[in-house]
Amino acid sequence: MKQRLWRVVSVAVMACMPFVVGAQQQEDPVAEYRELFGEDNPAELWEQRGEGLWREARGPKNVPLSSCDFGLGAGVVAGAYAQMPRYFADTGRVEDLESRLVTCMTTIQGFDRETVLRSRFGDGDKKSDLEALTAYIVGQSRGHTVDIKLQHPAEKVAYETGKSLFFYRAGPHDFSCASCHGESGKRIRLQSLPGLLEKKDAQFAFTTWPGYRVSQGELRTLEWRLADCFRQQRLPQLGYGSPAAVALVMFMAVNANGGKMDAPNLKR
C-alpha cells in the first residue's frame, strides 16, 4: 500500500509543471489527478502515520492518546469529527478537532503546548504530528453526516462569532471572508471559490477538508486553510486553535449540516 501510494505521489510531483499550465485550459485541473490517483489518495500516508501516533505511548507521561475524548466517549473516534466543534466541560470552552488534539497531547501525554504548536504544519521533511493525527481521526468520520446541534450556549456564541468574523472587513484590501466566499460562482485567478452561505457549496467545502494538496505535495488541515486565507487577506496571523479560528470552523460546520464527510480528500 505505502509503496503504491509513494509511486502515485512521485507521478504527481513530476506533473506539477503541466498542472500549472493545464489550470489555464480546463475548468477543474484537479480532475486529471483524481483520475490518475483512482481509488488511491496520498493522504492515506498521513492517515496511516496518524493511526500509529494515536496508538503509540508518547510524551513525558509515555501514554497513548486512547483516553482522549472528542465528545463521544474516551477513545471513540468513529463519527466524532462529524459532530465537531463542540463544547467540552473539562476545558470549559468550544474546541475543534485540532485544538482538542492539542488539549489531549498536553494534558494526557504531557507535551509542552509550545513544542506541539511548533510543528503544527508540515513542510517537506518536516512532518507534523498534528496533521497526521487530524488526517486519521477525520478519516474515521468518512461517510458520517455532519451534525452540529448547537446545544450549549457557548456553541451558539461560537457560531455567531464565526458568522460575524466571516463578514468582518479589515486589512489593507478591506476584505472579509465573504468577499470571496459570500456567494457561489466567484473565482480567484482560475480557481472556483465555494460560496459558504450556499448549502451545497458549504457542505462540499467542509466535508472535503483536510486534503492532500497536489500543488504542494502536503496534507493540509482546515486550520491551515483558514490561516492561509488570513495571510492572503493581509490580516494578522490567525492563532492556531484560537477562539477566532474555532468560531470560523463552527460557522462552516453548521452551514455544512447534513453533508456527508468525504475527507481527507484531494485538493488543488
C-alpha positions in Angstrom: 0.0 0.0 0.0 2.6 2.5 1.0 4.9 1.7 -1.9 2.0 2.1 -4.4 1.0 5.4 -2.8 4.5 6.8 -3.0 4.6 6.0 -6.7 1.4 8.0 -7.1 2.9 10.9 -5.2 6.0 10.8 -7.4 3.9 11.0 -10.5 2.0 13.9 -9.1 5.2 15.8 -8.2 6.7 15.3 -11.7 3.4 16.5 -13.1 3.5 19.9 -11.3 4.5 22.0 -14.3 1.8 20.6 -16.6 -0.6 21.1 -13.8 0.1 24.9 -13.6 -0.3 25.2 -17.4 -3.3 22.9 -17.6 -5.1 25.0 -15.0 -5.5 27.7 -17.7 -7.1 25.2 -20.1 -9.7 23.3 -18.1 -12.4 24.0 -15.6 -11.3 21.6 -12.9 -7.5 21.0 -13.1 -7.7 18.6 -10.2 -10.0 16.3 -12.1 -6.9 14.9 -14.1 -5.2 14.0 -10.9 -8.3 12.4 -9.3 -8.5 10.2 -12.4 -4.8 9.5 -12.1 -5.0 8.5 -8.4 -8.1 6.4 -8.9 -9.0 4.8 -5.6 -5.7 6.0 -4.0 -5.0 9.3 -2.3 -1.6 10.2 -0.9 -3.5 11.5 2.2 -3.6 7.8 3.2 0.0 8.1 4.1 -0.8 10.8 6.7 -3.7 8.7 8.0 -1.5 5.7 8.5 1.1 7.7 10.3 -1.7 9.3 12.4 -3.1 6.0 13.4 0.3 4.9 14.6 0.7 8.1 16.6 -2.8 7.7 18.1 -1.9 4.2 19.4 1.7 4.8 20.5 2.7 5.6 24.0 4.4 9.0 23.8 5.3 12.2 25.6 6.7 12.8 29.1 3.9 10.6 30.5 4.6 7.8 28.0 0.9 7.0 27.3 -1.2 6.8 24.2 -4.0 9.2 23.2 -6.6 6.4 23.6 -8.3 8.2 26.6 -8.8 11.4 24.6 -12.5 12.3 24.4 -13.8 14.0 21.3 -17.3 14.2 22.7 -18.5 10.6 22.1 -16.5 9.0 24.9 -12.9 8.3 25.7 -11.0 7.0 22.7 -14.1 7.0 20.4 -13.1 8.4 17.0 -15.7 6.9 14.7 -18.0 9.7 13.7 -16.6 12.1 16.2 -15.3 14.7 13.7 -18.8 15.0 12.1 -20.0 16.4 15.4 -17.3 18.9 16.0 -16.6 21.7 17.0 -18.4 21.3 20.3 -18.3 22.4 24.0 -16.1 20.4 26.3 -16.8 20.6 30.1 -13.2 19.7 31.0 -11.7 22.8 29.4 -14.8 25.0 29.6 -14.6 26.0 26.0 -15.6 25.1 22.5 -12.9 23.2 20.6 -12.5 22.0 17.1 -10.6 18.8 16.4 -7.2 20.4 16.1 -7.4 22.4 19.3 -8.9 19.4 21.1 -5.9 17.3 20.0 -3.6 19.9 21.5 -5.5 19.7 24.7 -5.2 15.9 24.8 -1.5 15.9 23.9 -0.7 18.4 26.6 -2.9 17.1 29.4 -2.8 13.3 28.7 0.6 12.8 27.3 2.3 15.8 29.0 3.7 17.5 25.9 4.5 21.2 26.2 2.0 23.3 24.2 4.6 25.5 22.5 6.5 22.4 21.4 3.4 20.8 19.9 2.4 24.0 18.0 6.0 24.5 16.7 5.2 21.7 14.2 1.5 22.3 13.6 2.0 22.4 9.8 4.4 20.1 8.0 6.7 21.0 5.1 8.8 18.6 3.1 10.9 16.5 5.5 9.5 18.4 8.5 6.5 16.3 9.5 3.6 17.4 11.6 2.1 15.0 14.2 -1.0 17.2 14.4 -1.6 17.0 10.7 -1.2 13.2 10.8 -3.5 12.7 13.8 -6.0 15.0 12.2 -6.0 13.0 9.0 -6.5 9.8 10.9 -9.3 11.0 13.1 -11.2 12.8 10.3 -10.9 9.7 8.2 -12.8 7.8 10.9 -15.8 10.0 10.1 -15.8 9.3 6.4 -19.4 8.7 5.3 -20.9 10.1 8.5 -23.3 13.0 8.4 -22.2 16.4 9.7 -24.5 17.1 12.7 -23.7 20.1 14.8 -26.5 20.8 17.2 -25.5 24.0 19.0 -27.0 22.8 22.3 -24.6 24.5 24.7 -24.8 28.3 25.0 -21.0 28.5 24.3 -21.6 26.7 21.0 -24.2 29.2 19.9 -21.8 32.1 20.8 -19.1 30.4 18.8 -21.3 30.1 15.8 -22.5 33.8 16.0 -18.8 34.9 16.5 -17.8 32.9 13.4 -20.6 34.5 11.4 -19.5 38.0 12.5 -15.9 37.2 11.6 -17.0 35.8 8.2 -18.5 39.2 7.3 -15.9 41.4 9.1 -13.9 43.6 6.6 -10.4 44.5 7.6 -6.8 44.7 6.3 -5.2 46.9 3.6 -7.5 45.4 1.0 -10.7 45.9 3.1 -11.5 42.2 2.5 -13.7 39.8 4.5 -14.2 36.1 4.2 -17.5 36.9 2.5 -15.6 38.9 -0.2 -14.5 35.7 -1.8 -17.0 33.1 -0.3 -20.2 35.1 0.2 -21.8 33.7 -3.0 -21.3 30.9 -5.5 -19.8 31.4 -8.9 -16.8 33.6 -7.9 -13.2 32.8 -8.9 -9.8 33.9 -7.9 -7.4 33.7 -10.8 -8.7 30.5 -12.4 -9.9 28.8 -9.2 -13.6 28.4 -8.4 -14.5 29.6 -4.9 -17.2 27.9 -2.8 -20.0 30.1 -1.6 -20.1 29.2 2.1 -23.6 30.6 2.5 -25.0 28.2 0.0 -25.8 24.8 1.5 -24.3 22.7 -1.3 -21.1 24.6 -1.5 -20.8 24.8 2.3 -21.2 21.1 2.6 -18.6 20.3 -0.1 -16.1 22.8 1.4 -16.3 21.5 4.9 -16.7 17.7 4.2 -13.6 17.6 2.0 -11.0 19.1 4.4 -8.4 18.1 5.3 -7.0 17.3 1.9 -3.8 16.3 0.1 -2.8 19.4 -2.0 -1.3 18.2 -5.3 0.4 21.6 -5.8 2.3 21.4 -2.5 2.7 17.6 -2.0 1.4 18.0 1.5 -1.7 17.2 3.5 -3.4 20.4 4.7 -5.9 20.8 7.5 -8.8 23.2 7.9 -6.9 25.3 10.4 -4.2 25.7 7.8 -6.7 26.7 5.2 -8.2 29.4 7.4 -4.7 30.7 8.4 -3.7 30.9 4.7 -6.9 32.8 3.9 -5.9 35.3 6.6 -2.5 35.6 5.1 -3.9 36.3 1.7 -6.2 39.0 3.1 -3.0 40.5 4.7 -4.7 40.2 8.2 -2.7 39.4 11.4 -1.8 35.8 11.8 -4.7 33.6 12.9 -3.8 31.8 16.1 -3.9 28.0 15.8 -6.8 26.8 17.9 -7.7 30.3 18.9 -11.4 31.2 19.7 -11.5 33.1 16.4 -10.2 30.0 14.4 -12.6 27.7 16.2 -15.5 30.1 15.7 -14.9 30.2 12.0 -14.7 26.4 11.8 -18.0 26.3 13.8 -19.7 28.7 11.3 -18.5 26.5 8.4 -19.5 23.3 10.1 -23.1 24.4 11.0 -23.6 25.6 7.4 -22.5 22.2 6.2 -25.0 20.3 8.4 -26.5 17.3 6.5 -23.4 16.8 4.3 -21.5 13.5 4.2 -17.9 13.5 5.3 -15.5 12.6 2.5 -12.1 13.5 3.9 -9.2 13.5 3.7 -9.8 14.5 0.1 -7.7 15.6 -2.8 -7.2 19.3 -3.4 -5.6 21.6 -6.0 
